[in-house]
Amino acid sequence: MERLSQLPSFQKSSLLQQALTHRSHVNENPGLEDNERLEFLGDAVLNFVSGNFLFWRYPDQPEGKLTALRSQLVDQTQLAKFAIALDLGSQMRLGKGADQDGGRTNPNLLSSAFEAVIGAYFLDCNDVARVQQYVEPFFESVCDRQTASATINFKSQFQEWALANGSDNPHYVILSESGPDHDKKFLAEVQVSGKAYGRGVGNKKQEAEKNAAKAALEKLGLM
């Protein structure tokens, strides 16, 4: 992600400074503004920009698939990776306690900082097209890697769906195993709050669980 290592150019540097200011720093330096309102705005902007990006990039994909892809682009883990590419960790203004507790490498703080930077940039330029021009290469890099690897984390996608719908984390159960030791077959079922959503078979437990998650996503119309 080397080509994405530059922060956008700000007319008002104070907005960028606020975007990088965590509330723990404000607690120790009263009178400053933290980045939480900018984080709120950035989250909304990123959801729109990512939705628009995916809508045009994948014209043949159904709504459910686009929703799953968007959740991958803007989830905490991915946004934290974008923040790391920009070296936001070293630039964040943290309180001493948050700094000592590893705040500069904390995925939650990093992803929040990235959202805040995007919110601040939108306010600074007042032009969603410029925000799109800046952000979309980040999204492209993710999609390019997914295309190159042809790997989809079905378990992660299903977990995101479950949590987004107010449910518990998925629970995987191995219902049976059969065959000789050199050619085992496992049957897995994925459950959420005691309800079965999908079953899958594999030569390893992990493969069976992955296929169960895939079956659940297909059942929900997300594949």
C-alpha positions as CSV (number, residue, x, y, z in Angstrom):
1,M,0.0,0.0,0.0
2,E,3.0,2.2,-0.5
3,R,1.3,4.4,-3.1
4,L,-1.3,5.3,-0.5
5,S,1.0,6.7,2.1
6,Q,0.2,10.4,1.7
7,L,-2.4,12.3,3.7
8,P,-4.6,14.6,1.7
9,S,-3.7,18.3,1.4
10,F,-5.6,20.4,3.9
11,Q,-6.3,24.1,3.6
12,K,-7.1,24.3,7.3
13,S,-4.4,22.4,9.2
14,S,-6.4,22.8,12.4
15,L,-9.0,20.3,11.0
16,L,-6.3,17.7,10.5
17,Q,-4.9,18.4,13.9
18,Q,-8.4,17.9,15.5
19,A,-8.9,14.7,13.5
20,L,-5.7,13.3,15.1
21,T,-6.7,14.3,18.6
22,H,-8.0,11.6,20.9
23,R,-10.2,12.5,23.8
24,S,-7.5,11.2,26.2
25,H,-5.3,14.0,25.1
26,V,-8.1,16.5,25.5
27,N,-8.7,15.3,29.1
28,E,-5.1,16.3,29.9
29,N,-5.3,19.5,27.8
30,P,-8.7,21.2,28.5
31,G,-9.9,23.6,25.8
32,L,-9.0,21.4,22.8
33,E,-11.5,19.5,20.6
34,D,-11.3,15.8,20.2
35,N,-11.9,13.9,16.9
36,E,-15.2,12.1,17.8
37,R,-17.5,14.4,15.9
38,L,-15.2,14.2,12.9
39,E,-15.2,10.4,13.3
40,F,-19.0,10.4,13.1
41,L,-18.9,12.4,9.9
42,G,-16.1,10.4,8.3
43,D,-18.0,7.1,9.0
44,A,-21.0,8.5,7.1
45,V,-18.8,9.7,4.2
46,L,-16.9,6.4,3.9
47,N,-20.2,4.5,3.8
48,F,-21.4,6.6,1.0
49,V,-18.2,6.6,-1.0
50,S,-17.6,2.9,-0.6
51,G,-21.2,2.1,-1.6
52,N,-20.9,4.3,-4.7
53,F,-17.5,2.8,-5.5
54,L,-18.8,-0.8,-5.3
55,F,-22.0,0.0,-7.2
56,W,-20.1,1.0,-10.3
57,R,-17.2,-1.4,-9.9
58,Y,-19.4,-4.5,-9.7
59,P,-22.4,-3.8,-11.9
60,D,-23.6,-7.4,-11.9
61,Q,-23.5,-8.0,-8.1
62,P,-26.8,-8.2,-6.1
63,E,-27.5,-5.9,-3.2
64,G,-26.6,-8.5,-0.6
65,K,-23.2,-9.1,-2.1
66,L,-22.5,-5.4,-2.3
67,T,-23.4,-5.0,1.3
68,A,-21.0,-7.7,2.3
69,L,-18.2,-6.2,0.3
70,R,-18.8,-2.8,1.8
71,S,-18.6,-4.2,5.3
72,Q,-15.1,-5.5,4.3
73,L,-14.0,-2.2,3.0
74,V,-15.0,-0.1,6.0
75,D,-14.8,-2.5,9.0
76,Q,-12.4,-1.7,11.9
77,T,-9.7,-4.0,10.8
78,Q,-9.5,-2.7,7.2
79,L,-9.7,1.0,8.2
80,A,-6.9,0.4,10.8
81,K,-4.8,-1.0,7.9
82,F,-5.4,2.2,5.9
83,A,-4.4,4.2,9.0
84,I,-1.2,2.2,9.3
85,A,-0.4,2.9,5.6
86,L,-0.7,6.6,6.5
87,D,1.4,6.2,9.7
88,L,-1.4,7.8,11.7
89,G,-0.3,6.0,14.8
90,S,2.8,8.1,15.2
91,Q,0.8,11.3,14.4
92,M,-2.1,10.9,16.8
93,R,-2.3,13.1,19.9
94,L,-2.9,10.8,22.8
95,G,-3.0,11.1,26.5
96,K,-0.1,9.6,28.4
97,G,-2.1,6.7,29.6
98,A,-3.5,5.8,26.2
99,D,-0.1,6.1,24.7
100,Q,1.5,3.9,27.3
101,D,-1.4,1.3,26.8
102,G,-0.4,0.9,23.2
103,G,-2.9,3.3,21.7
104,R,-0.8,4.0,18.7
105,T,-1.2,0.4,17.5
106,N,-4.8,-0.1,18.8
107,P,-7.0,-1.0,15.8
108,N,-10.0,0.8,17.3
109,L,-8.1,4.1,17.8
110,L,-6.4,3.8,14.4
111,S,-9.7,3.1,12.5
112,S,-11.4,6.0,14.4
113,A,-8.5,8.3,13.4
114,F,-8.8,7.4,9.7
115,E,-12.6,8.1,9.8
116,A,-11.9,11.4,11.5
117,V,-9.3,12.4,8.9
118,I,-11.8,11.6,6.1
119,G,-14.5,13.6,7.9
120,A,-12.1,16.5,8.4
121,Y,-11.0,16.4,4.7
122,F,-14.6,16.5,3.6
123,L,-15.2,19.6,5.7
124,D,-12.0,21.1,4.5
125,C,-12.6,20.8,0.8
126,N,-16.5,20.6,0.9
127,D,-16.3,18.4,-2.2
128,V,-17.3,14.7,-2.1
129,A,-15.8,14.2,-5.5
130,R,-12.3,15.1,-4.1
131,V,-12.9,12.8,-1.2
132,Q,-13.8,10.0,-3.6
133,Q,-10.6,10.7,-5.6
134,Y,-8.5,10.3,-2.5
135,V,-10.3,7.3,-0.9
136,E,-11.0,5.1,-3.8
137,P,-7.4,4.0,-4.4
138,F,-7.5,2.5,-0.9
139,F,-10.6,0.6,-1.8
140,E,-9.0,-0.5,-5.2
141,S,-6.0,-1.9,-3.3
142,V,-8.3,-4.1,-1.2
143,C,-10.3,-5.3,-4.2
144,D,-7.1,-5.9,-6.2
145,R,-5.8,-8.1,-3.4
146,Q,-9.0,-10.0,-3.2
147,T,-9.1,-10.6,-6.9
148,A,-5.5,-11.7,-6.9
149,S,-5.9,-14.2,-4.0
150,A,-9.4,-15.3,-5.0
151,T,-9.9,-15.8,-1.3
152,I,-13.1,-14.8,0.6
153,N,-13.3,-15.0,4.4
154,F,-16.7,-16.5,4.6
155,K,-16.6,-16.9,8.4
156,S,-15.7,-13.2,8.8
157,Q,-18.4,-12.1,6.5
158,F,-21.0,-14.1,8.3
159,Q,-19.8,-12.9,11.7
160,E,-20.1,-9.3,10.4
161,W,-23.7,-10.0,9.2
162,A,-24.6,-11.5,12.6
163,L,-23.3,-8.6,14.6
164,A,-24.7,-6.0,12.3
165,N,-28.2,-7.6,12.8
166,G,-27.9,-7.5,16.6
167,S,-27.2,-11.2,17.0
168,D,-24.5,-13.1,19.0
169,N,-21.3,-14.3,17.5
170,P,-21.7,-17.3,15.3
171,H,-21.1,-20.7,16.9
172,Y,-19.7,-23.6,14.9
173,V,-20.6,-27.2,15.8
174,I,-19.0,-30.3,14.3
175,L,-22.0,-32.6,13.8
176,S,-20.1,-35.7,12.6
177,E,-16.9,-37.0,11.2
178,S,-16.5,-40.0,9.0
179,G,-13.9,-41.8,6.9
180,P,-10.4,-43.2,7.5
181,D,-7.8,-41.0,9.2
182,H,-6.1,-40.2,5.9
183,D,-9.4,-39.0,4.3
184,K,-11.6,-37.6,7.1
185,K,-14.9,-35.8,6.3
186,F,-16.3,-33.4,8.8
187,L,-19.8,-32.0,8.8
188,A,-20.1,-28.6,10.4
189,E,-23.1,-26.4,11.2
190,V,-23.0,-22.7,12.0
191,Q,-25.5,-21.4,14.6
192,V,-26.5,-18.0,15.8
193,S,-28.3,-17.7,19.1
194,G,-29.1,-21.5,18.8
195,K,-30.6,-21.2,15.3
196,A,-28.9,-23.1,12.5
197,Y,-28.0,-21.1,9.4
198,G,-25.9,-23.4,7.3
199,R,-23.9,-26.6,7.0
200,G,-20.7,-27.5,5.3
201,V,-18.4,-30.5,4.6
202,G,-14.6,-30.5,4.5
203,N,-11.6,-32.6,5.0
204,K,-10.6,-30.4,7.9
205,K,-12.8,-28.9,10.6
206,Q,-11.8,-25.4,9.6
207,E,-12.7,-26.1,6.0
208,A,-16.1,-27.5,7.0
209,E,-16.8,-24.4,9.2
210,K,-15.8,-22.2,6.3
211,N,-18.2,-24.0,3.9
212,A,-20.9,-23.8,6.6
213,A,-20.5,-20.0,6.7
214,K,-20.5,-19.9,2.9
215,A,-23.8,-21.9,2.9
216,A,-25.3,-19.5,5.4
217,L,-24.3,-16.4,3.3
218,E,-25.8,-18.0,0.2
219,K,-29.0,-18.8,2.1
220,L,-29.2,-15.2,3.2
221,G,-28.7,-14.0,-0.4
222,L,-25.4,-12.4,0.4
223,M,-23.4,-14.4,-2.2
